[in-house]
Structure formats: structure tokens, C-alpha cells
Amino acid sequence: MSSLLKADVLVVGGGTGGTAAAVQAARRGAKTILVSEFPWLGGMLTSAGVCAPDGNELAAFQTGLWGAFLRELQQRQPGGLDWGWVSFFTYDPRVGAEIFADWVKCLPNLHWISGQIARDVICEGNRISGVRFADVTVLAKVTLDATELGDLLALAEVWHRWGWEFQAEWGEPSAPIAPNDLTQRYSVQAPTRVVVMQDFGEGAAAPEIPAPPVDNPDRFIGAWKDYTPEKFLNYGRLPGGLLMINWPIRGNDYGEKVDRLIESTASRQEFLQESFWHSQSFARFIQTQLGRRYGLAQNIFPISTIENSPNSPLLSSAFALHPYYRESRRLRGVQTIREQDILPIVGGRVAKLPINSQGICETIAIGNYANDHHYPCGDIPLQPKSIRWGGRWSGTPFTIPYSALIPASADGLLVCEKNISVSHIANGATRLQPVVMNIGQAAGMAAALCVEAGCGPRDLSVRVLQEALLQDSQARAAVVPLFNLTPDRSNWLDRQRYYLDRPQAYPASGECPSSDRISRQTRFLNETSVFEPRTLTSELSFCPNPSSQTANTHSEFSGIFRRNGPQDWTLTLTSPPSLACQTWQLVTLDWETDSFLDNCETEQPIVVWGWPNKAGGWLRLTSVAFKK
């Protein structure tokens, strides 16, 4: 017999957005129940195996729960996070799952129930008041759909979208004019069943990966033709010789008859099994082509029972608990994010801030990833939204409006995953892990504030929500992207508020004017006698004293700096002696370091602090100065 529970806030789905939402709602004081399908929390970041997150990598964008997660990873992951080249942060997914579990355990007003799937949504007129699961029914004042595929939207018959929109809908520049072979074959982006392999070392012979019932190795030929095998494997290299296999080019993206995911329970099961076999076949292909040095990792993920397949536990524990879903059902919200809303201002480096019809700036979360779409066959030309920053390509920042989380047709409900109100085209940028985590934090905060105020989500003041996020006692979250301000700066809160009140004044550069900056150059020079400045502009700053960095302590390197082009820097090392004469690319996530290097004259001797990344061939810098 199903038990009945009551809560202030119910979060259905323990993925990236749902976990953040539940933690934030509970930290705010709301009695919260989190119901997840899987035994791990974190979704894309953990149970889906995408432990090489993309986007929001710059220091100024590492705020809120996303920033807190990165700091926890840096502390807990032996050897740090510099292992692969697709991301600045790669880690063992078990470490990520441990962090989220620990966060939940610390909150006595957060009750986590795992192993449950929503079966029915309880409605009172136009208001959603609870959800029925197999073993429990939960009634709540505010319900959040944090499922990977927007399942509550379907169960509650809330207006939503699935698939493509064409140019006539919103005039999106990258949207197709009419249906074509690609849009008809793939209604949404392809999911990927991540598999974690292991580099067992030279001369090792890992167990042979068995062929799945459906095995066609020819479809993987040429998967890494533009890369060396080492470069291919280092794409998602993790600590301890682990290799995250999430490869888009003739790899384990799988989108055949992807509509099956939303047609029925049986058809979804069929797709899940096929995607599992597809990744198994790709892993076998890698081993066949590159040798038995590479095999399946052991005991990474809990054993999934949803496939109902004959795979052995040893095989299953190397595969993510569920696919990495890049797209889901998408809410028809009060406002829909279109491609135009994520593209940079003409001549600028940031997207415009969202302003509603009342002139209110509605931003509640930030993202900065490039617009990235995955289809196993075919491609679409997308308007560029990338910039060179910190010595490497990054995405232009954009923001998420609160009204994109609110249904146009239902009350008592918020969404906080890839199911926000967004177009198919814009989803390619809003779907990434950090921005979804930011969305989840905002949705959880909004739900808790609604409980406090006794109002529904659509009646909540967005400014009250923004202030709560900006001033959260444990994880302050930026809502306005500013390249040159991090939350530790004394004027950070004032600048965030300033642009919320005056969104028309938001600079196209994404940087506060120079008069708003607090230079660290003088402080740095006063703290050390080892370095002296050469000719610098007044706006250049040194990074914080390296002695203040504690997590996975970085190293010191000296050498000759060279400028090879705009945002293209190298350092030919003179020390440490073991690396002398080697040339490394220089990259950074810190605005002060970026500004220093962008203005540094070539052929200068400098000293830097940071982490070497052998897979990427770069030094990720936290501090830099001229050598005396």
C-alpha cells in the first residue's frame, strides 16, 4: 500500500538540476522531498557519466552551487581535475556522487527517496498538488519537474514541445526553413550512453569486451581519423587511468528512432537497451583497434537494473546508469528562450539581458557554452557564439529568465532541467551541466520563497528571487555575467544589482568599467619581493598571492613568454629543470591573469603558478608575474 507524505517542496528527479533544486530549497528552510529513479544523485555530472562538464569554466562564472561543487571536487579528487582536454574539470564520477550524497545528508529537512518513478500527477483544477509513485504519494505546495525527459509535463498534460521548430516560428537564424532529412530522422539531439574504460598500462591484457547481440563495428570506422589514438583517448581522461568515452564522431552518440523515448514505457526500454549495446560495441571496437591495454573499468557505477538484459555485473558497472540526454520534452512557458536570446550583442561578447514587458530584468542563472548540437548523421550550421578568452575558446555568456521555468498553463509547478521553455536550437547551449545546475538552484530557491510568501511561482517577485540568490549564505550565485568580477570582490554585489536595475547599461564587453575594478597588483607586490612590474597599463592586475591557494597545490614554472597571436600564448620553460626547454600552451580561467597575458610583451621572462595538463598540452594558470 502506498504511503502518503507531505512537503513544502517536491522535487521529482535526482539529476543535475533536481539535486541542486532540492539542496537549495532545503537550505532555505523548506521541508523538501527529493524522489529519484537512480541510487546516485547528480544526473549528467555523475549517474550519466559526463564527468567532464562543459561551460561556466571561467572563474567569474563559478558561482552558486556549481562553484561549490567545483571547489569540493578540487578538494576531494586526488591529483586535481586536470586530466582530459575536452574540459578543464575531469573527475571520477564516484567522487561527484559522494559530494551530492553528503550535501543531502547534512540537511535534516531534506528527505531523499530513490528507486521511484512518477506514475501520476495529482491536480486540483489547474494546480499541481502532488505526484504518485509506486510506493509513495507526495503532496506538496510546489512541485518541480527535474526528470531527465520532462516526464511530469506529459503526465500532467502541461503544454510542452518535442523536436524542431522552423524559422517561421521565431525567426531563429539557424533554424531550418522546412523539414529535411536530418529533422525527420532525428527529432531531438542524440543521447549518449557513456562508458568508462581503463588504461591498464603497457603490456597489460584486459579482459576481452564481449560483443553485444547487435554489433556492427563498421559504423565506427574513422572515429578518430583526425586525431592520434592517444589524443582520442585523452579527450575524457580521468584520474587513475580511467577514460570517459563520450565520443560524438562515429562514436557512441545514439539517436535511432529517438521518439521511442517518449512513446511508451516499452519503447523507451527498447531504446535504452539499444543505446547500451551501441556503447558496448564501440568500447569493443576501441579495444580491438587499440589493443587489450584498454578494457572496461570495474566497479564504477552501481549495477543498473532497468535494462533487464543478460549483461554481467562486471560489464554493467562500467556503463553509466542512464544515457546522457541532451534534450527532453520542453515546457511551453511564460517566456521561451530563442536562439536570438543566447547570441552575443552585435559587436559585443555577451548576450543581452532578458527584460520582460514590464521592463523588469528577469535573469536568474547564467551560462556561457557555445551552441552545440549532436546528431549521428548530418549537421546544421549554427550562428557562432564563441570567443577566444584565457588562451582558449570559450562561449559568449547568456542568461536564463525566470519566466522560462514557469508553465504558461499550470500552477504549482516549476521546471529545472533540460525541460525549461527553450527552442530546439537554443537548447544546444542551455542543456549543459553548469547552467542546468544554476537553473536548479534558482528553481529550488524560488520554490522555497513561494512557500515563505504563500504564493505560487508565477506570483513570486523575480527581484526577491534574484536577491536571495545573490545573498545566499552558503552559495552566492551570480545572475549577471561579468568577466572581471568574482563574488570575493567587494563590489560584486553592487555591480550585480546595478545591472539588474539598469539592464540597458549592461556593457557589451561583459566587463565592468575600469573605475569599478579593484586592482590586486599593488597588494601582490607588497606581499612579495621576488617580482617587479615592467611596463603595464593601469588596468593590469596580478592574481592573488599563490601561497593562498591550498586545494591540490599547484606548481611554479619559469620561462620565456611568447605571443603567437591574439589569445595564443606559450611558455618555453627554464624551470623546473626536468621540463627545461619544453614549450607549453598557457590558458587561464582568471580575469587578472588573462588581462596580464593579453598585454604582456612577447619574449618576456615570467614566472607562473598553475597545473600542467598533459592531455591538453597546457598550463592552467592561477597567478603570473614578471621575473626579477
WOMO-V488969 format. One record per backbone hydrogen bond with DSSP energy under -0.5 kcal/mol. CO is the residue of the C=O (numbers start at 0). NH is the residue of the N-H. Records with the same first field share a line. If there is no record, write none. Layout:
CO->NH + NH
This chain:
2->136
4->138
6->140
7->140 + 141
8->32
9->11 + 143
10->12 + 34
11->145
13->41 + 42
14->18
15->19
16->20
17->21
18->22
19->23
20->24
21->25
22->26
23->27
24->28 + 29
25->28
29->31
30->7 + 8
31->110
32->10 + 34
33->35 + 112
34->12
35->114 + 115
41->44
42->45 + 47
43->49
45->48
46->320 + 321
47->193
48->50
49->51
50->90
53->433
57->60
58->61
60->62
62->65 + 66
63->67
64->68
65->69
66->70
67->71
68->72
69->73
70->74
71->75
72->76
75->77
76->79
80->82 + 89
91->94 + 95
92->96
93->97
94->98
95->99
96->100
97->101
98->102
99->103
100->104
101->105
103->106
105->107
106->109
108->31 + 110
109->111
110->33 + 112
112->35
119->131
120->122
121->128 + 129
122->124
123->126
125->410
126->123 + 128
128->139
129->121
130->137
131->118 + 119
134->2
135->132
136->4
137->130
138->6
141->9
142->413
143->11 + 145
144->415
145->14
146->149
148->328
149->152 + 153
150->154
151->155
152->157
153->156
158->331
160->329
165->168 + 169
166->170
171->174
175->166
179->183
180->184
181->185
184->186
190->253
191->193 + 323
193->319
194->196 + 244
195->296
196->242
197->199 + 294
200->203
207->209
212->214
215->218
216->219
217->220
219->222
221->224
223->226
227->231
228->232
229->233
230->234
231->234
232->235
233->84 + 236
234->85
235->243
237->240
238->241
240->198
241->237
242->196 + 244
243->245
244->194
245->247
246->251 + 252
247->249
251->192
253->190
254->257
256->259
257->260
258->261 + 262
259->262 + 263
263->267
264->268
265->269
266->270
267->271
268->272
269->273
270->274
271->275
272->276
273->277
274->278
275->279
276->280
277->281
278->282
279->283
280->284
281->285
282->286
283->287
284->288
285->289
286->290
290->293
291->205
292->199
294->197
311->315
312->316
314->317
315->318
316->299 + 300
317->195
322->324
323->191 + 325
329->160
330->332
331->407
335->337
336->422
337->340 + 341
338->341 + 342
344->347
348->396
349->344
353->361
355->358
359->355 + 361
361->401
364->399
366->397
369->371
372->374
373->189
384->395
386->388 + 393
388->391
389->587
391->388
393->386
396->350
397->366
399->363 + 364
400->403
401->404
402->333 + 334 + 405
403->420
404->414
405->333
410->127
411->142
412->406
413->144
416->419
418->330
419->421
420->336
422->426
424->427
425->428 + 429
426->430
427->371
428->431
431->435
432->436
433->437
434->438
435->439
436->440
437->441
438->442
439->443
440->444
441->445
442->446
443->447
444->448
445->449
446->450
447->451
448->452
449->453 + 454
455->458 + 459
456->459
460->464
461->465
462->466
463->467
464->468
465->469
466->470
468->471 + 476
475->63
481->484
485->488
488->491
490->494
491->495
492->496
493->497
494->498
495->499
496->500
497->501
499->360
501->504
502->505
506->509
507->348 + 349
509->482
512->515
513->516
516->518
519->523
520->524
521->525
522->526
523->526 + 527
524->527
529->627
533->535
536->539
544->547
545->548
549->552
554->609
556->607
557->573 + 574
558->560 + 605
559->571
560->602 + 603
561->563 + 569
564->567
567->563 + 564
568->585
569->561
570->572 + 583
571->559
572->580
574->557
575->578
576->579
578->581
581->572 + 583
583->570
584->618
586->620
588->58
589->593
590->594
591->595
592->596
593->597
594->598
595->598 + 599
600->603
603->560 + 605
604->626
605->558
606->624
607->556
608->621 + 622
609->554
610->619
611->613
612->616 + 617
616->584
617->612 + 619
618->586 + 620
619->610
620->588
622->608
624->606
625->531
